[in-house]
Amino acid sequence: MKINFYTHLIFIFMMVSIQVHSQDSTIFFRALRYKNELSFQKPYRVLKTTFKSLEGFQSYYPGTKITLEQILRYHLYTAIHVDQKENKLVSMDLSEFHLPNITSEEKITKKTVELVGSMFFGSNEVKAIPIKN
């Protein structure tokens, strides 16, 4: 009887722990490449966005046949965290760039490309994107 009580107690504790953890979890999509050759805090950037999913990132970046998601995750070494409280880009050195009033996935991607393009190492990443003008 005593063992059965403890078994139930452990089971209840585990269920509560799992439920609490799942409520705080972030939905994220890892960067498809890492820039390990640099000695930054992280070998990738993080785009935190208020958009609920990656669905809107499936359209093509203007002047390319590359999706917005591919531009960010592959070409710009950027993980995407969806369903966040605010839009912001966290660079490899952990600097934060707030992106208020962004209303579309294309606009947030263009702004991210602009910000990364203004960074010392990021400018070469942007230049490497095959954009037809």
C-alpha positions in Angstrom: 0.0 0.0 0.0 2.8 2.4 0.9 4.7 1.7 -2.4 1.5 2.3 -4.3 1.0 5.6 -2.6 4.5 6.8 -3.5 4.1 5.6 -7.1 1.0 7.6 -7.5 2.6 10.6 -5.9 5.6 10.4 -8.2 3.3 10.0 -11.2 1.3 13.1 -10.3 4.4 15.1 -9.7 5.8 14.2 -13.1 2.5 15.1 -14.9 2.4 18.5 -13.2 6.1 19.1 -14.1 5.5 18.2 -17.8 2.4 20.4 -18.0 4.2 23.4 -16.5 7.2 22.9 -18.8 5.1 22.7 -21.9 3.4 26.0 -21.1 6.7 27.9 -21.0 8.2 26.3 -24.1 9.1 28.3 -27.2 8.3 27.2 -30.7 11.5 27.6 -32.6 13.1 26.5 -35.8 16.9 26.2 -35.7 19.2 27.9 -38.1 20.1 25.6 -41.0 23.7 26.6 -40.8 26.0 27.8 -38.0 28.9 30.2 -38.4 31.3 28.4 -36.1 34.5 30.1 -37.4 33.7 33.4 -35.6 34.1 33.7 -31.9 30.8 35.2 -31.0 28.5 34.2 -28.1 26.4 32.2 -30.6 27.2 30.8 -34.0 23.8 32.0 -35.3 21.2 34.8 -34.9 17.7 34.5 -33.5 14.7 36.2 -35.0 11.9 36.4 -32.4 8.6 37.1 -34.0 5.0 37.6 -33.0 3.8 35.6 -36.1 2.2 32.3 -35.0 3.9 30.0 -37.5 6.3 29.7 -40.4 3.4 29.6 -42.9 3.9 33.2 -44.0 7.6 32.7 -44.5 7.0 30.3 -47.4 6.6 33.0 -50.0 9.6 34.0 -52.1 12.0 36.8 -51.2 11.6 39.6 -53.8 13.9 39.1 -56.8 14.6 35.4 -55.9 13.2 31.9 -56.0 14.2 31.5 -52.4 11.6 31.5 -49.6 11.8 34.0 -46.8 12.4 31.1 -44.4 15.4 29.9 -46.5 16.8 33.5 -46.6 16.7 33.7 -42.8 17.6 30.2 -41.7 20.1 29.2 -44.4 21.6 32.3 -45.9 21.7 34.5 -42.8 22.3 31.8 -40.1 19.2 32.7 -38.2 16.9 30.6 -36.0 13.3 31.7 -35.9 11.2 31.7 -32.7 7.5 32.1 -33.4 4.6 33.2 -31.2 6.7 35.6 -29.1 5.7 38.8 -27.3 7.6 41.1 -29.6 9.6 41.2 -32.8 13.3 41.4 -32.4 16.6 40.2 -33.9 19.3 38.9 -31.5 22.7 39.0 -33.2 25.6 36.5 -32.7 27.1 38.9 -30.1 23.7 39.0 -28.4 22.9 42.6 -29.4 19.2 43.1 -29.7 17.4 45.0 -32.4 13.8 45.7 -31.8 11.5 45.5 -34.8 8.2 47.2 -33.8 5.2 47.7 -36.1 6.1 44.9 -38.5 2.9 43.6 -40.2 4.1 40.9 -42.5 6.6 38.1 -42.8 8.1 39.7 -45.9 8.6 43.1 -44.1 10.3 41.4 -41.1 12.6 39.4 -43.5 13.5 42.6 -45.4 14.3 44.4 -42.2 16.4 41.5 -41.0 18.3 41.4 -44.3 18.9 45.2 -44.0 20.1 44.9 -40.4 22.4 41.9 -41.1 23.7 43.7 -44.2 24.8 46.6 -42.0 26.9 44.2 -39.8 30.6 43.7 -40.5 30.4 39.9 -41.1 26.7 39.9 -42.1 27.3 42.2 -45.1 29.1 39.3 -46.9 26.2 37.0 -46.2 23.7 39.4 -47.7 26.0 39.9 -50.8 26.0 36.1 -51.3 22.2 35.9 -51.7 21.4 35.5 -55.4 19.1 38.5 -55.9 18.1 39.5 -59.4 17.8 43.2 -59.7 
